[in-house]
Amino acid sequence: MKTPTLGIIGTGMVGTGVARRAVAAGVDVILSNSRSPQSLAALVTELGPQARAATPAVAAGEADLVLAAVPLTARTQLPIAELVGKTVIDPMNYAVYPGAEIAELDDNALTSSELVQRDLPGTRLVKAFHSIGPKQLQSLARPAGAEDRTGIPISGDDPAAKKEVADLLDLLGFDAVDLGPLAESWRSEPNTPLYAVAYTGQPPAGLSIPDVVAWFQNAPGVPIPAARITELAAATVRGPAGFRL
């Protein structure tokens, strides 16, 4: 199997975390952000010869798969023309705060990934990398067949695209767990048992909200098998959309 080239648009915690895991697994990455390729010089140097920087349009056009690691509010700023025909990985989560409310998400008419798919016509969207933190993405990676290999949920409407993302996850050291179409992606979104806490365990009691966030970001990680991911997804009850503490 040919190792794919992964384009990454957005170099915040998620984009950088996936890039580090990808390079460690032997995957070439093309990094991009909203500033310039030059702003990524230090990160490219850190990652080594398997990483290079480009504009978002080049990263989208030249990669086999593209991780759109941008805020949900920036989805329409992605290079839509260059993404047509591509498998696009969506790690975006809906964050609810004044001025950023989205009525179709608030009333559960759509999942956030259905919204992104609508705004990226011609792409094959797969929801992934949205529920596990960058630190756990490094610490929980295991070889294929390992007894303590961790599962990562994916959702999508295109079976071939989901296969591409599952193969990428396998290279990175994880089992993909197919939760069905984008309409079912809410089962692993914020405020569900599969979001964050599945990979860390519960934080200590009594922490402030900033300390809870910091705890999740630095927790070493708890392996969770694919079968348990499936069980939790099936038992999840849909509540209000969006990240709410």
MOFEN-V139983 format. One record per helix or strand. SS is the DSSP state (~ for helix, > for strand). FROM is the first residue (numbers start at 1). TO is the last residue. If there is no record, write none. Layout:
# MOFEN-V139983
ss->(SS SS)
from->(FROM FROM)
to->(TO TO)
This chain:
# MOFEN-V139983
ss->(> ~ > ~ > ~ > ~ ~ > > ~ ~ > ~ > ~ > ~ ~ ~ ~ >)
from->(5 13 28 37 51 56 65 72 80 87 95 103 112 124 134 151 159 175 182 197 209 226 243)
to->(9 24 32 47 53 62 68 77 83 90 95 106 119 127 139 156 172 178 188 200 218 235 243)
